[in-house]
Amino acid sequence: MRTAIMVPTYNERENIVLLIPALFEACPQADVVVVDDDSPDGTATAVLGLQSRFPRLHLLVRHRQRGRGTAGLAGFRHALSLGAARVVEMDADFSHHPRHLEAILQAAATADVVLGSRFVSGGEDRRGPVRRIITWVANRYIRWVLGLEIHDCTSGYRCFRREVLEGIQIDQTVSLGPSIVQELLYKACLKGFRVSEVPIVFEDRVRGETTFNARIMLQGFLMVLVIRYLFSNLRAQEMHRAEAGGPPETTVHPGVLA
């Protein structure tokens, strides 16, 4: 079963040169797809320098588009074009540690979507108290608005089966930023895909700077309401059915074994 690991980046040069070897050590047969928003710190150049060492390393450099949401979509599309049956999405700053990949992929043998969760037994969030409180409140809010029975609705460390990404029509998303995490999860749940959570230890970043700020947080809270409203028809359609029975501005640098 071909697996791709997709990593969106912006100014992650210090982290990506350490993360890529760690990913291939954890999953030697996987493809790794880095989607970089033309980082000024030379993240893309660093990845290009590793391609000769890791033939299954792929790089997409987005010269005009920006944003976590659209970067993730570009990475998903490229992973599917490689023939991946499973696509793991994760951050580059080691908050999503590669040591958890084995458990996530094992769970994917019986689940359609697997979340690396801080809020199930064995999970932990090691960031500062303010960020932990924000995450806790956000999860309570998302579960209430979207009606999800999931512990960690904000986890960006997850694995999707190919059938899920095709079934939820990733080219028809409305989220451009981090709220895409909730949008894809919500649509997967509405479609009836099986979701599993495995415990992870979420570490705070050591290198580089986070792009998270108050504006992004407020936009995320508002987008949850938008997502619920826009996809209310999908909810109704799925309930009725149950009762009845890469963009041109992207430069692609494929791996040798693409």
Beta strands, then each sheet from edge to edge (+ up, - down):
strand 1: 3-9
strand 2: 31-36
strand 3: 57-62
strand 4: 86-89
strand 5: 113-117
strand 6: 124-125
strand 7: 158-161
strand 8: 195-199
strand 9: 201-202
strand 10: 250-253
sheet 1: 8+ 5+ 7- 4+ 1+ 2+ 3+ 10-
sheet 2: 6+ 9+
end
